Amino acid sequence: MKERHPLAGQTVRLKNDIGKFMQGEAGGAEFVVEDWAENVLGCSVWDTDGNPAALEYALRRGTNGNNVPIDDNVVYGKVGWFGHIVHESEIVRA
């Protein structure tokens, strides 16, 4: 487990070019950070079995052609009611 994500509990904006979530647009959306995905899921995003947010992340990452690193620097949070996983590099930093 990692220490709590420094943006946990905050609302951030996602970069415009990250593709789509299954429920619609992801780029530019407001994203409420819960914590590192590893802390929420109990394991690496790559080791989950059937978690909808992890599956969506893998599909989105693999199909939209962006250059997101394959590592565990991924964050779990929500856009509206739905939980999603994004790579830390997909968050707009002020």
C-alpha angles and dihedrals in degrees: 000000000000128000113269113288111261091234095048111141094017130112113233135173123248120227116264097239103056098103128234137317117222089255093052141280120009101176112099093003123142108251123195107213114222101174143289107320089236090061093048097043097038092233143041115301086240092058099051120114115216099338105154095216092049092047091049091049092051092048094045092046093049098045108039096061098229120145102244114158118247099238140106096266089114127131131212119216145128139268103195109318097336127093117226140174122225132174114251089242089063092065119093110240118206 
